[in-house]
Amino acid sequence: MQIKLLIDGGEMNPGPAIAQKIGPLGINMGKVISDINTATKDFKGMKLPVELNIDEKTKEFTVKTFSPPTSELLKKELNLEKGSGEHRKIKVGNASIEDIIKITKIKFPDMLQKEFKSAVKSVLGTCASIGIFVENEEPNELVQKIESGKFEKEINEQSTETFPEKRQRLKDFFEKVKKEQEEQIAREQAEAEEAEAKKAEEAKEAGEVVEEDKGVTEGAEPLAKGEAKTEEKPAEETEGK
């Protein structure tokens, strides 16, 4: 039988969910966890799927690992805590084409694409969805250039080494982008706060007008039931009658 699990690479621990799946089978849970951690030690800090193939008669098992999601590999490669929640507006990193090729080589055995170049373009698509530049460019734009032959040599040779000078250029470009993003966010926040303050002031002024109107109404003497309001005539006019 097969059991599929999603675990933290190299750091699987016993827990209720694992015990519920493995416990009833009568196999050594400690050995299962140890073997899985050994098989996934190169993917620490990432979640990845594993599959246990168990012989129910002999209680023997084998561990099959699958590569982590592409987004997890990208974050690990670029030392990112998370991707961007607003990928069109906020960028979180800047990868080299060699970084993309390196990740593609890891993912390729589990991917649907049969050609390596197509797999590279798929990884670029993930870069776009989580806000990562590649070679100082929007990944979707780079896909079109790759279709026209850009980085043909690197892709065919499956180059994975990014030289320090290139890495520094990518870093310098992204630092500039990051600064511009922070300045834009600060401007938008200031504008939002100003609009909120203006709204609060308008509400306060409207409330004061209502209070004034209310005060005028409360200051007038109420009429007795059935009493009509009449104007007072001058004294001399009344006496002459």
C-alpha positions in Angstrom: 0.0 0.0 0.0 1.0 3.6 -0.4 0.9 6.5 2.0 1.4 10.1 0.8 2.7 12.7 3.3 3.7 16.4 3.1 6.6 16.9 5.5 9.2 19.5 6.5 12.4 18.4 4.7 14.8 16.7 7.1 12.8 17.6 10.1 9.8 15.3 10.2 8.6 14.7 13.8 6.0 12.2 15.3 2.6 13.6 15.7 -1.1 12.7 15.8 -1.6 12.9 12.0 1.4 10.7 11.3 0.5 8.2 14.0 -3.0 7.9 12.7 -1.7 6.9 9.3 1.2 4.7 10.2 0.3 3.4 13.7 -2.4 0.9 12.6 0.0 -0.7 10.1 2.3 -2.1 12.8 5.5 -0.7 11.3 8.3 1.0 13.2 7.4 4.6 13.3 10.8 5.7 14.6 12.5 4.1 11.6 10.0 5.6 9.2 10.7 9.1 10.5 14.5 8.5 10.5 14.5 7.2 6.9 12.3 10.1 5.7 14.5 12.7 7.4 17.6 11.1 5.8 16.1 11.1 2.4 15.0 14.7 2.6 17.9 16.3 4.5 18.9 18.4 1.5 15.6 20.2 1.6 15.6 21.5 5.1 13.4 24.5 5.6 11.0 23.4 2.8 7.8 21.4 2.6 7.9 18.5 0.2 5.8 15.4 -0.6 7.0 11.9 0.2 5.5 8.6 -0.5 5.8 5.4 1.6 5.4 2.1 -0.2 4.6 -0.5 2.4 4.5 -4.3 2.3 1.7 -5.1 4.7 2.8 -8.7 5.1 6.5 -8.1 5.9 6.1 -4.6 7.3 9.0 -3.4 5.2 8.8 -0.1 3.4 10.6 2.2 1.0 10.6 6.0 0.9 10.1 7.9 -2.4 10.7 11.6 -2.3 9.4 14.3 -4.7 10.9 17.7 -5.2 9.4 20.6 -3.3 7.1 23.1 -5.0 8.9 25.4 -7.4 8.0 28.4 -5.2 9.7 26.8 -2.2 12.9 26.1 -4.2 13.0 29.7 -5.4 12.6 31.1 -1.9 15.3 28.9 -0.6 17.7 29.7 -3.5 17.2 33.5 -3.0 17.0 33.4 0.8 13.4 34.8 0.8 11.0 34.3 3.7 8.0 34.5 1.4 6.8 35.6 -2.0 5.0 38.7 -2.9 1.3 39.1 -2.2 1.1 41.8 -4.9 3.4 40.4 -7.5 2.6 43.1 -10.1 3.5 45.8 -7.7 5.9 44.5 -5.1 9.0 42.5 -6.1 10.9 40.4 -3.5 14.0 39.3 -5.4 16.1 39.1 -8.5 17.3 35.8 -9.8 19.9 34.9 -12.4 19.1 32.6 -15.4 21.5 30.2 -13.8 19.4 30.1 -10.6 16.4 29.3 -12.8 18.2 26.5 -14.6 19.4 25.1 -11.3 15.9 24.9 -10.0 14.6 23.5 -13.2 17.1 20.6 -13.0 15.8 19.7 -9.6 12.1 19.9 -10.7 12.5 18.4 -14.2 12.0 14.7 -13.3 8.6 15.6 -11.7 7.4 18.1 -14.4 5.0 17.4 -17.2 7.3 19.2 -19.7 9.4 16.9 -21.9 11.8 19.6 -23.1 14.2 21.3 -20.7 13.7 24.7 -22.3 9.9 24.4 -21.8 10.5 23.5 -18.1 12.7 26.6 -17.7 9.8 28.8 -19.0 7.5 27.1 -16.5 9.8 28.0 -13.6 9.9 31.6 -14.9 6.1 31.6 -14.7 6.3 30.8 -11.0 8.8 33.6 -10.6 6.3 36.0 -12.0 3.5 34.8 -9.7 5.5 35.4 -6.5 7.2 38.7 -7.5 10.7 37.7 -8.5 12.7 39.4 -11.3 15.0 37.3 -13.4 18.0 39.0 -15.0 16.6 42.4 -14.0 13.5 41.7 -16.1 9.8 40.7 -15.6 9.8 36.9 -16.0 6.9 36.8 -18.5 8.8 39.2 -20.8 11.9 37.1 -20.5 9.9 34.0 -21.6 9.3 35.7 -24.9 13.0 36.5 -25.3 14.0 32.9 -24.5 11.6 31.8 -27.2 13.6 34.0 -29.6 16.9 32.5 -28.6 18.1 34.5 -25.6 20.1 32.4 -23.1 20.2 29.5 -25.5 23.8 28.6 -24.6 23.1 28.6 -20.8 20.0 26.5 -21.2 21.5 24.0 -23.6 24.5 23.6 -21.3 22.3 23.7 -18.2 24.6 26.2 -16.5 24.0 26.7 -12.8 26.9 28.9 -11.6 26.3 32.6 -11.1 29.6 34.5 -11.0 30.0 36.9 -8.1 30.3 40.0 -10.4 26.9 39.1 -12.0 25.3 38.4 -8.6 26.4 41.8 -7.4 24.9 43.5 -10.5 21.6 41.7 -9.9 21.7 42.8 -6.2 22.4 46.4 -7.0 19.5 46.5 -9.5 17.1 45.1 -7.0 18.3 47.4 -4.1 17.3 50.3 -6.4 13.9 48.7 -7.1 13.4 48.0 -3.4 14.1 51.6 -2.5 11.6 52.9 -5.1 9.0 50.4 -3.8 9.5 51.6 -0.2 9.2 55.2 -1.2 6.0 54.5 -3.2 4.5 52.6 -0.2 5.4 55.5 2.1 3.7 58.0 -0.2 0.5 55.9 -0.5 0.4 55.5 3.2 0.8 59.2 3.8 -2.0 59.9 1.3 -4.3 57.4 2.9 -3.7 58.9 6.3 -4.3 62.4 5.0 -7.6 61.3 3.4 -8.6 59.6 6.6 -7.8 62.7 8.7 -9.8 64.9 6.2 -12.7 62.5 6.4 -12.7 62.6 10.2 -12.5 66.4 10.2 -15.5 66.6 7.9 -17.5 64.2 10.1 -16.6 66.3 13.2 -17.7 69.6 11.5 -21.0 67.9 10.4 -21.5 66.7 14.0 -21.0 70.2 15.4 -23.6 71.7 13.0 -26.1 69.1 14.1 -25.4 69.9 17.8 -25.9 73.7 17.1 -29.3 73.0 15.3 -30.3 70.8 18.2 -29.4 73.5 20.7 -31.6 76.1 18.9 -34.5 73.8 18.9 -34.2 72.9 22.6 -34.0 76.6 23.6 -37.4 77.5 22.2 -40.4 77.4 24.6 -42.9 74.6 23.8 -46.5 75.6 23.0 -49.3 74.3 25.2 -51.5 71.7 23.6 -54.0 73.4 21.2 -52.3 76.8 21.6 -51.7 78.7 18.5 -48.7 80.9 18.0 -49.7 84.6 17.9 -47.7 87.8 17.4 -47.8 90.3 20.2 -49.3 93.7 19.3 -47.9 97.0 20.4 -49.4 98.4 23.7 -50.8 101.6 22.3 -52.6 99.7 19.6 -54.3 97.5 22.2 -55.2 100.4 24.5 -56.9 102.4 21.7 -59.4 99.7 21.2 
